[in-house]
């Protein structure tokens, strides 16, 4: 610990302090928790204030536009804190770290270490190297499984909902996406280890687990008698006593097999909410994106899923203004949205990612992208508000997750992942209770505890 204190340079008694800032997806949230657990085991305490931290980690995302520039802007702010706190260590983790690598050290001297998402189990050893005056970079894809080297979560209690990574990487190589380059090839964790981690979470108070993966429904994990897909894993997790809800994200249409579709109708604990990105409604654009599915195939898949689970709510992702997209192509996207009827969706203007096939293609003008995005979002918003309004008068089972923003109020999630607010005490936290929905808003519901 004395060496660690010298490494962080705090110079005062007490534990080292760690601040982690997380950008992007749920998988980054999970990764941040695992990094925290590994460092807490080695004597770090957590702080919400980077100005008090001996070690600041930025766990970055490379999906959105100008992601790297946002990280460098944050490094600029941290540089002033580091000047006032000699010895503060600044590390960059995640997908920007993977993409930029050693270039980050050259561009930002305040950075002490860079670690990619497949190598963060090496953080303790990297910090020892920092203490020796090095500036280590770990952005390879190690042969060893990082999950074999990560400390278990030492916290005695957890919030009622938790993320659990079961699959990483992507082999799809969509023309717009950096994930295959920053997360590597598809890899699935063994069933037994996923189940053990889920059981540990439930023992700490978790009642809902969301299984995570870049293409989570491509999961194929060894279970001692061969391999099982995501449906088999869901069925195994559903046998855990005390686990009341299971979700998964993010999925690819090409990996929705018959067994997983059937599981939606057969496994009561599997929630009736599915995020299934399509990205566009034009076959010409989908081919240019290298999505390997068609709009018609996607619509037929939705029909099969709804046949298995009629009350399922659907979410999706859409990219507007992909290189070469015409007004006719965009009209087909609007038609697909009309045909599906989404409970929620995410939509973005296309932005080039260096190193991806689409980055060098002729771009759709920004004003055209903006105008199309506004039309798409208006349609998606109308569908979401209609879905929200359809909940009024219904009684839904709600998992209460936390105190509300106002005194005497609690908040939770419906089976359809909607935020629900109601009057109640903290004694309800961690319980699934019946709530009669009294009012809807664009992003939340209000209700009362049902008798």
BABA-537734 format. One record per residue (C-alpha): residue number from 1; residue in one letter; z, y, x. Coordinates in steps of 0.25 Angstrom, whole numbers. Example, Ala and Ser with C-alpha at 12.3 -4.5 7.8 and 13.67 -1.06 7.14 Angstrom:
! BABA-537734
+-----+---+-------+-------+-------+
|   k | r |     Z |     Y |     X |
+-----+---+-------+-------+-------+
|   1 | A |    31 |   -18 |    49 |
|   2 | S |    29 |    -4 |    55 |
+-----+---+-------+-------+-------+
END
This chain:
! BABA-537734
+-----+---+-------+-------+-------+
|   k | r |     Z |     Y |     X |
+-----+---+-------+-------+-------+
|   1 | X |     0 |     0 |     0 |
|   2 | X |     3 |     9 |    12 |
|   3 | X |   -12 |     7 |    16 |
|   4 | X |   -17 |    10 |     2 |
|   5 | X |    -8 |    23 |     2 |
|   6 | X |   -14 |    27 |    15 |
|   7 | X |   -28 |    24 |    10 |
|   8 | X |   -27 |    32 |    -3 |
|   9 | X |   -20 |    43 |     5 |
|  10 | X |   -10 |    47 |    -6 |
|  11 | X |     1 |    49 |     4 |
|  12 | X |    12 |    48 |    -7 |
|  13 | X |    21 |    37 |   -12 |
|  14 | X |    17 |    29 |   -24 |
|  15 | X |     5 |    20 |   -28 |
|  16 | X |   -10 |    24 |   -25 |
|  17 | X |   -17 |    30 |   -37 |
|  18 | X |   -30 |    25 |   -43 |
|  19 | X |   -39 |    33 |   -52 |
|  20 | X |   -52 |    26 |   -57 |
|  21 | X |   -63 |    34 |   -65 |
|  22 | X |   -72 |    25 |   -73 |
|  23 | X |   -86 |    28 |   -77 |
|  24 | X |   -96 |    21 |   -86 |
|  25 | X |   -95 |     7 |   -93 |
|  26 | X |   -84 |    -2 |   -97 |
|  27 | X |   -86 |   -11 |   -85 |
|  28 | X |   -82 |     1 |   -76 |
|  29 | X |   -69 |     2 |   -85 |
|  30 | X |   -66 |   -12 |   -82 |
|  31 | X |   -70 |   -11 |   -67 |
|  32 | X |   -61 |     1 |   -66 |
|  33 | X |   -49 |    -7 |   -72 |
|  34 | X |   -52 |   -18 |   -62 |
|  35 | X |   -52 |    -8 |   -50 |
|  36 | X |   -39 |    -2 |   -55 |
|  37 | X |   -33 |   -16 |   -56 |
|  38 | X |   -37 |   -19 |   -42 |
|  39 | X |   -31 |    -6 |   -36 |
|  40 | X |   -19 |    -6 |   -44 |
|  41 | X |   -15 |   -20 |   -38 |
|  42 | X |   -16 |   -13 |   -25 |
|  43 | X |    -6 |    -2 |   -28 |
|  44 | X |   -14 |     9 |   -35 |
|  45 | X |    -9 |    16 |   -48 |
|  46 | X |   -19 |    22 |   -58 |
|  47 | X |   -20 |    37 |   -61 |
|  48 | X |   -29 |    45 |   -70 |
|  49 | X |   -29 |    56 |   -61 |
|  50 | X |   -39 |    55 |   -49 |
|  51 | X |   -31 |    67 |   -43 |
|  52 | X |   -19 |    57 |   -41 |
|  53 | X |   -27 |    45 |   -36 |
|  54 | X |   -28 |    39 |   -23 |
|  55 | X |   -40 |    31 |   -26 |
|  56 | X |   -51 |    36 |   -36 |
|  57 | X |   -61 |    26 |   -41 |
|  58 | X |   -74 |    30 |   -49 |
|  59 | X |   -79 |    18 |   -56 |
|  60 | X |   -93 |    23 |   -59 |
|  61 | X |  -105 |    20 |   -68 |
|  62 | X |  -120 |    21 |   -65 |
|  63 | X |  -126 |    20 |   -79 |
|  64 | X |  -127 |    34 |   -83 |
|  65 | X |  -135 |    46 |   -77 |
|  66 | X |  -129 |    53 |   -65 |
|  67 | X |  -118 |    43 |   -64 |
|  68 | X |  -117 |    44 |   -49 |
|  69 | X |  -117 |    60 |   -50 |
|  70 | X |  -105 |    59 |   -59 |
|  71 | X |   -98 |    51 |   -49 |
|  72 | X |  -101 |    60 |   -38 |
|  73 | X |   -96 |    72 |   -46 |
|  74 | X |   -83 |    64 |   -49 |
|  75 | X |   -82 |    62 |   -34 |
|  76 | X |   -83 |    77 |   -32 |
|  77 | X |   -71 |    79 |   -41 |
|  78 | X |   -63 |    68 |   -34 |
|  79 | X |   -66 |    74 |   -20 |
|  80 | X |   -57 |    86 |   -23 |
|  81 | X |   -46 |    77 |   -27 |
|  82 | X |   -48 |    69 |   -15 |
|  83 | X |   -47 |    81 |    -6 |
|  84 | X |   -33 |    84 |   -13 |
|  85 | X |   -28 |    70 |   -11 |
|  86 | X |   -32 |    65 |     3 |
|  87 | X |   -34 |    50 |     3 |
|  88 | X |   -39 |    49 |   -11 |
|  89 | X |   -50 |    37 |   -11 |
|  90 | X |   -62 |    39 |   -20 |
|  91 | X |   -70 |    27 |   -24 |
|  92 | X |   -82 |    25 |   -32 |
|  93 | X |   -84 |    12 |   -40 |
|  94 | X |   -94 |     7 |   -50 |
|  95 | X |  -109 |     8 |   -52 |
|  96 | X |  -111 |    21 |   -46 |
|  97 | X |  -104 |    16 |   -33 |
|  98 | X |  -113 |     4 |   -34 |
|  99 | X |  -126 |    12 |   -35 |
| 100 | X |  -122 |    23 |   -25 |
| 101 | X |  -115 |    15 |   -15 |
| 102 | X |  -112 |    21 |    -1 |
| 103 | X |  -121 |    33 |    -5 |
| 104 | X |  -108 |    38 |   -13 |
| 105 | X |  -100 |    38 |     0 |
| 106 | X |  -111 |    47 |     7 |
| 107 | X |  -112 |    56 |    -5 |
| 108 | X |   -97 |    58 |    -8 |
| 109 | X |   -88 |    57 |     4 |
| 110 | X |   -76 |    57 |    -5 |
| 111 | X |   -79 |    43 |   -10 |
| 112 | X |   -71 |    33 |    -2 |
| 113 | X |   -77 |    20 |    -8 |
| 114 | X |   -88 |    15 |   -16 |
| 115 | X |   -87 |     1 |   -24 |
| 116 | X |   -97 |    -5 |   -34 |
| 117 | X |   -93 |   -12 |   -47 |
| 118 | X |   -94 |   -26 |   -41 |
| 119 | X |   -86 |   -23 |   -29 |
| 120 | X |   -74 |   -15 |   -34 |
| 121 | X |   -65 |   -27 |   -31 |
| 122 | X |   -66 |   -23 |   -17 |
| 123 | X |   -59 |    -9 |   -19 |
| 124 | X |   -46 |   -13 |   -13 |
| 125 | X |   -53 |   -17 |     0 |
| 126 | X |   -62 |    -5 |    -1 |
| 127 | X |   -49 |     4 |    -1 |
| 128 | X |   -44 |    -2 |    11 |
| 129 | X |   -57 |     2 |    18 |
| 130 | X |   -55 |    16 |    13 |
| 131 | X |   -42 |    16 |    19 |
| 132 | X |   -48 |    13 |    32 |
| 133 | X |   -58 |    25 |    31 |
| 134 | X |   -70 |    17 |    26 |
| 135 | X |   -78 |    21 |    13 |
| 136 | X |   -82 |     7 |     8 |
| 137 | X |   -93 |     4 |    -2 |
| 138 | X |   -94 |    -9 |    -9 |
| 139 | X |  -106 |    -9 |   -18 |
| 140 | X |  -111 |   -23 |   -16 |
| 141 | X |  -111 |   -35 |   -26 |
| 142 | X |  -100 |   -44 |   -20 |
| 143 | X |  -102 |   -59 |   -20 |
| 144 | X |   -87 |   -60 |   -25 |
| 145 | X |   -83 |   -58 |   -39 |
| 146 | X |   -75 |   -45 |   -40 |
| 147 | X |   -67 |   -50 |   -51 |
| 148 | X |   -61 |   -61 |   -42 |
| 149 | X |   -55 |   -49 |   -34 |
| 150 | X |   -50 |   -40 |   -44 |
| 151 | X |   -35 |   -38 |   -47 |
| 152 | X |   -31 |   -42 |   -62 |
| 153 | X |   -27 |   -30 |   -70 |
| 154 | X |   -12 |   -28 |   -68 |
| 155 | X |    -9 |   -19 |   -80 |
| 156 | X |     1 |   -26 |   -89 |
| 157 | X |    -6 |   -20 |  -102 |
| 158 | X |   -20 |   -16 |  -106 |
| 159 | X |   -27 |    -9 |  -117 |
| 160 | X |   -31 |   -17 |  -129 |
| 161 | X |   -46 |   -17 |  -125 |
| 162 | X |   -51 |   -20 |  -111 |
| 163 | X |   -64 |   -22 |  -104 |
| 164 | X |   -67 |   -35 |   -96 |
| 165 | X |   -80 |   -36 |   -87 |
| 166 | X |   -86 |   -50 |   -88 |
| 167 | X |  -100 |   -47 |   -83 |
| 168 | X |  -106 |   -38 |   -73 |
| 169 | X |  -120 |   -34 |   -68 |
| 170 | X |  -134 |   -34 |   -75 |
| 171 | X |  -146 |   -42 |   -72 |
| 172 | X |  -155 |   -35 |   -83 |
| 173 | X |  -160 |   -23 |   -74 |
| 174 | X |  -163 |   -13 |   -85 |
| 175 | X |  -172 |    -3 |   -79 |
| 176 | X |  -162 |     8 |   -82 |
| 177 | X |  -149 |     2 |   -77 |
| 178 | X |  -142 |     2 |   -64 |
| 179 | X |  -132 |    -9 |   -68 |
| 180 | X |  -139 |   -21 |   -61 |
| 181 | X |  -138 |   -13 |   -48 |
| 182 | X |  -124 |    -8 |   -49 |
| 183 | X |  -117 |   -20 |   -55 |
| 184 | X |  -126 |   -31 |   -50 |
| 185 | X |  -131 |   -44 |   -56 |
| 186 | X |  -124 |   -50 |   -69 |
| 187 | X |  -111 |   -57 |   -66 |
| 188 | X |  -102 |   -64 |   -76 |
| 189 | X |   -87 |   -66 |   -74 |
| 190 | X |   -82 |   -80 |   -76 |
| 191 | X |   -76 |   -83 |   -90 |
| 192 | X |   -63 |   -87 |   -85 |
| 193 | X |   -60 |   -74 |   -78 |
| 194 | X |   -65 |   -66 |   -89 |
| 195 | X |   -56 |   -74 |   -99 |
| 196 | X |   -44 |   -72 |   -89 |
| 197 | X |   -46 |   -57 |   -88 |
| 198 | X |   -47 |   -56 |  -103 |
| 199 | X |   -34 |   -64 |  -105 |
| 200 | X |   -27 |   -55 |   -95 |
| 201 | X |   -32 |   -43 |  -103 |
| 202 | X |   -27 |   -49 |  -116 |
| 203 | X |   -13 |   -52 |  -110 |
| 204 | X |   -12 |   -37 |  -107 |
| 205 | X |   -15 |   -32 |  -121 |
| 206 | X |   -30 |   -32 |  -122 |
| 207 | X |   -36 |   -36 |  -135 |
| 208 | X |   -50 |   -32 |  -134 |
| 209 | X |   -59 |   -35 |  -122 |
| 210 | X |   -73 |   -30 |  -119 |
| 211 | X |   -81 |   -39 |  -110 |
| 212 | X |   -90 |   -31 |  -100 |
| 213 | X |  -103 |   -33 |   -93 |
| 214 | X |  -115 |   -25 |   -89 |
| 215 | X |  -122 |   -36 |   -98 |
| 216 | X |  -110 |   -43 |  -103 |
| 217 | X |  -117 |   -52 |  -112 |
| 218 | X |  -124 |   -58 |  -100 |
| 219 | X |  -111 |   -64 |   -97 |
| 220 | X |  -111 |   -78 |   -92 |
| 221 | X |   -98 |   -82 |   -86 |
| 222 | X |   -94 |   -96 |   -80 |
| 223 | X |   -83 |  -103 |   -88 |
| 224 | X |   -81 |  -116 |   -80 |
| 225 | X |   -91 |  -123 |   -88 |
| 226 | X |  -103 |  -115 |   -86 |
| 227 | X |  -106 |  -101 |   -91 |
| 228 | X |  -103 |   -94 |  -103 |
| 229 | X |  -110 |   -81 |  -109 |
| 230 | X |  -103 |   -69 |  -115 |
| 231 | X |  -101 |   -76 |  -129 |
| 232 | X |   -93 |   -88 |  -122 |
| 233 | X |   -85 |   -78 |  -115 |
| 234 | X |   -82 |   -70 |  -128 |
| 235 | X |   -78 |   -83 |  -135 |
| 236 | X |   -69 |   -87 |  -124 |
| 237 | X |   -62 |   -73 |  -123 |
| 238 | X |   -60 |   -74 |  -139 |
| 239 | X |   -50 |   -85 |  -137 |
| 240 | X |   -41 |   -76 |  -129 |
| 241 | X |   -28 |   -74 |  -138 |
| 242 | X |   -25 |   -59 |  -139 |
| 243 | X |   -40 |   -55 |  -136 |
| 244 | X |   -44 |   -49 |  -150 |
| 245 | X |   -58 |   -42 |  -146 |
| 246 | X |   -69 |   -45 |  -137 |
| 247 | X |   -81 |   -36 |  -134 |
| 248 | X |   -92 |   -35 |  -124 |
| 249 | X |  -102 |   -25 |  -117 |
| 250 | X |  -112 |   -22 |  -113 |
| 251 | X |  -123 |   -32 |  -118 |
| 252 | X |  -138 |   -34 |  -116 |
| 253 | X |  -146 |   -39 |  -127 |
| 254 | X |  -153 |   -50 |  -119 |
| 255 | X |  -139 |   -56 |  -116 |
| 256 | X |  -135 |   -57 |  -131 |
| 257 | X |  -136 |   -72 |  -132 |
| 258 | X |  -134 |   -81 |  -145 |
| 259 | X |  -120 |   -85 |  -141 |
| 260 | X |  -115 |   -70 |  -139 |
| 261 | X |  -121 |   -66 |  -152 |
| 262 | X |  -114 |   -78 |  -159 |
| 263 | X |  -101 |   -74 |  -153 |
| 264 | X |  -102 |   -60 |  -160 |
| 265 | X |  -101 |   -68 |  -173 |
| 266 | X |   -91 |   -79 |  -169 |
| 267 | X |   -81 |   -72 |  -160 |
| 268 | X |   -71 |   -64 |  -168 |
| 269 | X |   -66 |   -57 |  -156 |
| 270 | X |   -79 |   -52 |  -152 |
| 271 | X |   -80 |   -38 |  -158 |
| 272 | X |   -92 |   -34 |  -166 |
| 273 | X |   -98 |   -24 |  -157 |
| 274 | X |  -109 |   -26 |  -147 |
| 275 | X |  -115 |   -16 |  -137 |
| 276 | X |  -129 |   -21 |  -135 |
| 277 | X |  -138 |   -11 |  -128 |
| 278 | X |  -153 |   -10 |  -131 |
| 279 | X |  -157 |     3 |  -123 |
| 280 | X |  -170 |     5 |  -131 |
| 281 | X |  -178 |     1 |  -143 |
| 282 | X |  -191 |     1 |  -137 |
| 283 | X |  -196 |   -12 |  -131 |
| 284 | X |  -205 |    -4 |  -121 |
| 285 | X |  -193 |     4 |  -116 |
| 286 | X |  -184 |    -9 |  -116 |
| 287 | X |  -194 |   -16 |  -107 |
| 288 | X |  -194 |    -4 |   -98 |
| 289 | X |  -179 |    -4 |   -97 |
| 290 | X |  -180 |   -19 |   -94 |
| 291 | X |  -171 |   -23 |  -105 |
| 292 | X |  -178 |   -36 |  -108 |
| 293 | X |  -176 |   -35 |  -123 |
| 294 | X |  -184 |   -29 |  -134 |
| 295 | X |  -179 |   -20 |  -146 |
| 296 | X |  -183 |   -31 |  -156 |
| 297 | X |  -175 |   -41 |  -148 |
| 298 | X |  -163 |   -32 |  -148 |
| 299 | X |  -164 |   -30 |  -163 |
| 300 | X |  -165 |   -45 |  -165 |
| 301 | X |  -153 |   -47 |  -156 |
| 302 | X |  -145 |   -37 |  -165 |
| 303 | X |  -148 |   -44 |  -177 |
| 304 | X |  -143 |   -57 |  -171 |
| 305 | X |  -130 |   -51 |  -167 |
| 306 | X |  -128 |   -45 |  -180 |
| 307 | X |  -131 |   -58 |  -187 |
| 308 | X |  -119 |   -64 |  -179 |
| 309 | X |  -110 |   -52 |  -181 |
| 310 | X |  -114 |   -43 |  -193 |
| 311 | X |  -104 |   -32 |  -190 |
| 312 | X |  -107 |   -30 |  -176 |
| 313 | X |  -108 |   -16 |  -171 |
| 314 | X |  -119 |   -13 |  -160 |
| 315 | X |  -119 |    -3 |  -149 |
| 316 | X |  -131 |    -1 |  -139 |
| 317 | X |  -136 |     7 |  -128 |
| 318 | X |  -149 |    16 |  -128 |
| 319 | X |  -156 |    23 |  -117 |
| 320 | X |  -165 |    34 |  -121 |
| 321 | X |  -177 |    40 |  -113 |
| 322 | X |  -179 |    27 |  -104 |
| 323 | X |  -191 |    30 |   -95 |
| 324 | X |  -204 |    29 |  -103 |
| 325 | X |  -197 |    29 |  -117 |
| 326 | X |  -206 |    36 |  -127 |
| 327 | X |  -203 |    41 |  -141 |
| 328 | X |  -208 |    29 |  -147 |
| 329 | X |  -199 |    20 |  -138 |
| 330 | X |  -187 |    29 |  -142 |
| 331 | X |  -190 |    28 |  -157 |
| 332 | X |  -189 |    13 |  -155 |
| 333 | X |  -175 |    15 |  -150 |
| 334 | X |  -171 |    23 |  -162 |
| 335 | X |  -177 |    12 |  -171 |
| 336 | X |  -169 |     1 |  -164 |
| 337 | X |  -156 |     9 |  -165 |
| 338 | X |  -159 |    11 |  -180 |
| 339 | X |  -161 |    -4 |  -181 |
| 340 | X |  -148 |    -8 |  -174 |
| 341 | X |  -138 |     2 |  -180 |
| 342 | X |  -128 |     4 |  -168 |
| 343 | X |  -113 |     6 |  -170 |
| 344 | X |  -113 |    13 |  -156 |
| 345 | X |  -123 |    15 |  -145 |
| 346 | X |  -125 |    22 |  -132 |
| 347 | X |  -138 |    30 |  -129 |
| 348 | X |  -142 |    37 |  -116 |
| 349 | X |  -154 |    44 |  -110 |
| 350 | X |  -160 |    36 |   -99 |
| 351 | X |  -156 |    41 |   -85 |
| 352 | X |  -162 |    35 |   -72 |
| 353 | X |  -154 |    26 |   -63 |
| 354 | X |  -158 |    26 |   -49 |
| 355 | X |  -163 |    12 |   -45 |
| 356 | X |  -166 |     7 |   -59 |
| 357 | X |  -181 |     4 |   -63 |
| 358 | X |  -181 |    15 |   -73 |
| 359 | X |  -177 |    26 |   -64 |
| 360 | X |  -190 |    29 |   -58 |
| 361 | X |  -198 |    29 |   -71 |
| 362 | X |  -203 |    41 |   -78 |
| 363 | X |  -192 |    47 |   -86 |
| 364 | X |  -191 |    52 |  -101 |
| 365 | X |  -189 |    67 |  -101 |
| 366 | X |  -174 |    71 |  -103 |
| 367 | X |  -176 |    79 |  -115 |
| 368 | X |  -183 |    67 |  -122 |
| 369 | X |  -172 |    58 |  -118 |
| 370 | X |  -162 |    68 |  -124 |
| 371 | X |  -169 |    69 |  -137 |
| 372 | X |  -170 |    54 |  -139 |
| 373 | X |  -156 |    52 |  -135 |
| 374 | X |  -151 |    62 |  -145 |
| 375 | X |  -160 |    55 |  -156 |
| 376 | X |  -154 |    41 |  -152 |
| 377 | X |  -140 |    46 |  -152 |
| 378 | X |  -141 |    52 |  -165 |
| 379 | X |  -145 |    39 |  -171 |
| 380 | X |  -135 |    31 |  -164 |
| 381 | X |  -124 |    41 |  -168 |
| 382 | X |  -128 |    39 |  -182 |
| 383 | X |  -127 |    24 |  -181 |
| 384 | X |  -114 |    25 |  -175 |
| 385 | X |  -108 |    34 |  -185 |
| 386 | X |  -113 |    26 |  -196 |
| 387 | X |  -106 |    13 |  -190 |
| 388 | X |   -93 |    21 |  -188 |
| 389 | X |   -94 |    26 |  -203 |
| 390 | X |   -96 |    11 |  -207 |
| 391 | X |   -82 |     8 |  -202 |
| 392 | X |   -75 |    17 |  -212 |
| 393 | X |   -67 |    10 |  -222 |
| 394 | X |   -67 |    -3 |  -214 |
| 395 | X |   -55 |   -10 |  -208 |
| 396 | X |   -58 |   -13 |  -194 |
| 397 | X |   -49 |   -21 |  -183 |
| 398 | X |   -46 |   -11 |  -173 |
| 399 | X |   -40 |   -14 |  -159 |
| 400 | X |   -30 |    -2 |  -156 |
| 401 | X |   -32 |     2 |  -142 |
| 402 | X |   -24 |    14 |  -139 |
| 403 | X |   -17 |    27 |  -145 |
| 404 | X |   -25 |    37 |  -152 |
| 405 | X |   -28 |    51 |  -147 |
| 406 | X |   -18 |    56 |  -158 |
| 407 | X |    -3 |    52 |  -160 |
| 408 | X |    -2 |    40 |  -169 |
| 409 | X |   -16 |    36 |  -167 |
| 410 | X |   -22 |    23 |  -161 |
| 411 | X |   -36 |    19 |  -157 |
| 412 | X |   -44 |     7 |  -156 |
| 413 | X |   -57 |     0 |  -157 |
| 414 | X |   -64 |    -7 |  -169 |
| 415 | X |   -72 |   -20 |  -168 |
| 416 | X |   -84 |   -11 |  -166 |
| 417 | X |   -78 |    -3 |  -154 |
| 418 | X |   -76 |     9 |  -163 |
| 419 | X |   -64 |    18 |  -159 |
| 420 | X |   -54 |    18 |  -170 |
| 421 | X |   -42 |    28 |  -172 |
| 422 | X |   -30 |    26 |  -182 |
| 423 | X |   -16 |    30 |  -183 |
| 424 | X |    -7 |    19 |  -177 |
| 425 | X |     4 |    17 |  -166 |
| 426 | X |     2 |    11 |  -152 |
| 427 | X |     8 |    -2 |  -157 |
| 428 | X |    -6 |    -5 |  -163 |
| 429 | X |   -13 |    -4 |  -149 |
| 430 | X |   -18 |   -17 |  -145 |
| 431 | X |   -19 |   -22 |  -159 |
| 432 | X |   -31 |   -25 |  -168 |
| 433 | X |   -28 |   -18 |  -181 |
| 434 | X |   -36 |   -16 |  -194 |
| 435 | X |   -40 |    -2 |  -196 |
| 436 | X |   -47 |     4 |  -208 |
| 437 | X |   -57 |    14 |  -204 |
| 438 | X |   -56 |    27 |  -211 |
| 439 | X |   -65 |    37 |  -203 |
| 440 | X |   -77 |    36 |  -193 |
| 441 | X |   -81 |    45 |  -182 |
| 442 | X |   -93 |    44 |  -173 |
| 443 | X |   -85 |    37 |  -162 |
| 444 | X |   -72 |    32 |  -169 |
| 445 | X |   -66 |    27 |  -182 |
| 446 | X |   -52 |    31 |  -188 |
| 447 | X |   -44 |    22 |  -196 |
| 448 | X |   -31 |    17 |  -202 |
| 449 | X |   -23 |     5 |  -199 |
| 450 | X |   -26 |    -5 |  -211 |
| 451 | X |   -15 |   -13 |  -217 |
+-----+---+-------+-------+-------+
END
